[in-house]
Amino acid sequence: MKLDVKKLLLSLALPLAVGGLSALLSFGMGEYEQLNRPPLSPPGWIFPLVWTVLYLLMGYASYRILVSGKDESAVREALIFYGIQLLLNFLWSILFFGLEWRLAAFILLIGLWILIYLTMRKFTELDELAGNLLIPYLLWVTFAGYLNLGFILLN
């Protein structure tokens, strides 16, 4: 695979920008520390670090698909799944933190988990490494589902 720096930078920047805009529109995590938190809840400062790494992994995975040279319709389909899950990812923080609609956020998170899984499968069909790069993201969203449900039950 030949390196295309412009596509790589755009692929990395897109999820970072989506995550940053979502955090901005949801007014950050200010109330996180005031909520009753379920066991295993990490400190608030962990989230931006983890999400930055996850967004970079997502971006690199999408780059590998974009430049894979595989069937154009299969690439397009995989990237459509990627885009939809990125949209749901964007909306989650706004629902959970900005609007404080915790149940709606949890329901959205279930849909997000399904879409991440489907995106992983589509990516893996085209590039195994690209699919594997989404595993930490799926695991983190699984953990986020536990936390989200815990916040619903405890607050």
C-alpha positions as CSV (number, residue, x, y, z in Angstrom):
1,M,0.0,0.0,0.0
2,K,1.5,3.3,-1.1
3,L,1.2,6.2,1.4
4,D,-1.1,9.0,0.4
5,V,-0.3,11.6,3.0
6,K,-3.2,13.9,2.1
7,K,-5.8,11.1,2.5
8,L,-4.1,9.8,5.7
9,L,-4.3,13.3,7.3
10,L,-7.9,13.8,6.2
11,S,-8.8,10.3,7.5
12,L,-7.2,11.0,10.9
13,A,-8.6,14.5,11.1
14,L,-12.3,13.5,10.4
15,P,-12.9,11.4,13.6
16,L,-10.9,13.8,15.7
17,A,-13.0,16.8,14.4
18,V,-16.2,14.9,15.0
19,G,-15.2,14.0,18.5
20,G,-14.0,17.5,19.3
21,L,-17.2,19.1,17.9
22,S,-19.4,16.7,19.8
23,A,-17.5,17.5,23.0
24,L,-17.9,21.2,22.3
25,L,-21.6,20.9,21.6
26,S,-22.2,18.8,24.7
27,F,-20.4,21.2,27.0
28,G,-17.8,18.6,27.9
29,M,-18.0,16.3,30.9
30,G,-18.4,18.9,33.7
31,E,-21.1,17.1,35.5
32,Y,-19.4,13.7,35.3
33,E,-17.7,14.1,38.7
34,Q,-21.0,15.1,40.4
35,L,-23.0,12.0,39.2
36,N,-23.3,8.8,41.2
37,R,-21.0,6.6,39.3
38,P,-21.1,2.8,38.9
39,P,-18.1,0.7,40.0
40,L,-15.1,0.7,37.7
41,S,-15.9,4.3,36.5
42,P,-12.6,5.9,35.5
43,P,-11.7,9.4,36.4
44,G,-12.9,12.0,33.9
45,W,-9.5,12.9,32.6
46,I,-9.1,9.4,31.1
47,F,-11.9,9.9,28.5
48,P,-10.3,12.5,26.3
49,L,-7.1,10.4,26.2
50,V,-8.8,7.2,25.3
51,W,-11.1,8.8,22.7
52,T,-8.1,10.5,21.0
53,V,-6.4,7.1,20.6
54,L,-9.7,5.5,19.4
55,Y,-10.3,8.3,16.9
56,L,-6.8,7.9,15.5
57,L,-7.3,4.2,15.2
58,M,-10.6,4.7,13.5
59,G,-9.1,7.2,11.2
60,Y,-6.2,5.0,10.2
61,A,-8.6,2.1,9.7
62,S,-10.7,4.2,7.4
63,Y,-7.6,5.3,5.5
64,R,-6.6,1.7,4.9
65,I,-10.0,1.0,3.4
66,L,-10.0,4.2,1.4
67,V,-6.7,3.3,-0.3
68,S,-7.1,-0.4,-0.3
69,G,-7.6,-0.6,-4.1
70,K,-10.4,-3.1,-3.5
71,D,-13.8,-3.1,-5.3
72,E,-15.1,0.4,-5.3
73,S,-18.7,-0.5,-4.3
74,A,-17.4,-2.6,-1.4
75,V,-15.2,0.3,-0.2
76,R,-18.1,2.7,-0.5
77,E,-20.4,0.5,1.4
78,A,-17.8,0.0,4.2
79,L,-17.2,3.7,4.4
80,I,-20.9,4.4,4.6
81,F,-21.2,2.1,7.6
82,Y,-18.2,3.9,9.0
83,G,-19.8,7.3,8.5
84,I,-23.1,6.3,10.1
85,Q,-21.4,4.9,13.2
86,L,-19.4,8.1,13.4
87,L,-22.6,10.2,13.3
88,L,-24.0,8.1,16.1
89,N,-20.8,8.5,18.0
90,F,-21.1,12.3,17.5
91,L,-24.7,12.3,18.8
92,W,-24.1,10.2,22.0
93,S,-22.2,12.9,23.9
94,I,-24.8,15.5,23.0
95,L,-27.6,13.2,24.3
96,F,-25.8,12.1,27.4
97,F,-24.0,15.2,28.6
98,G,-25.6,18.1,26.7
99,L,-29.3,17.2,26.9
100,E,-28.9,14.7,29.8
101,W,-31.1,12.2,28.0
102,R,-29.4,9.2,29.5
103,L,-31.9,6.6,28.4
104,A,-31.9,7.9,24.8
105,A,-28.1,7.9,24.9
106,F,-28.1,4.3,26.0
107,I,-30.5,3.3,23.2
108,L,-28.3,5.1,20.7
109,L,-25.3,3.4,22.2
110,I,-26.8,0.0,21.4
111,G,-27.3,1.1,17.8
112,L,-23.7,2.5,17.8
113,W,-22.3,-0.9,19.1
114,I,-24.2,-2.7,16.3
115,L,-22.9,-0.3,13.6
116,I,-19.3,-0.6,14.9
117,Y,-19.5,-4.3,14.7
118,L,-20.9,-4.2,11.2
119,T,-18.3,-1.7,10.2
120,M,-15.6,-4.0,11.6
121,R,-16.9,-6.8,9.5
122,K,-17.0,-4.7,6.4
123,F,-13.5,-3.4,7.0
124,T,-12.2,-6.9,7.7
125,E,-13.5,-8.2,4.4
126,L,-11.4,-5.5,2.7
127,D,-8.4,-5.3,5.0
128,E,-8.0,-7.5,8.1
129,L,-5.8,-4.9,9.9
130,A,-8.4,-2.2,9.3
131,G,-11.1,-4.3,10.9
132,N,-8.8,-5.3,13.9
133,L,-8.0,-1.6,14.5
134,L,-11.7,-1.1,15.5
135,I,-11.6,-3.8,18.2
136,P,-10.5,-1.4,21.0
137,Y,-13.3,1.0,19.9
138,L,-15.9,-1.8,20.1
139,L,-14.6,-2.8,23.6
140,W,-14.6,0.8,24.8
141,V,-18.2,1.3,23.6
142,T,-19.2,-1.9,25.4
143,F,-17.7,-0.5,28.6
144,A,-19.4,2.9,27.9
145,G,-22.7,1.0,27.6
146,Y,-22.1,-0.5,31.1
147,L,-21.3,3.0,32.4
148,N,-24.3,4.6,30.7
149,L,-26.7,2.0,32.1
150,G,-25.1,2.5,35.5
151,F,-25.6,6.2,35.4
152,I,-29.3,5.6,34.5
153,L,-29.8,3.3,37.4
154,L,-27.8,5.4,40.0
155,N,-29.0,8.9,39.2
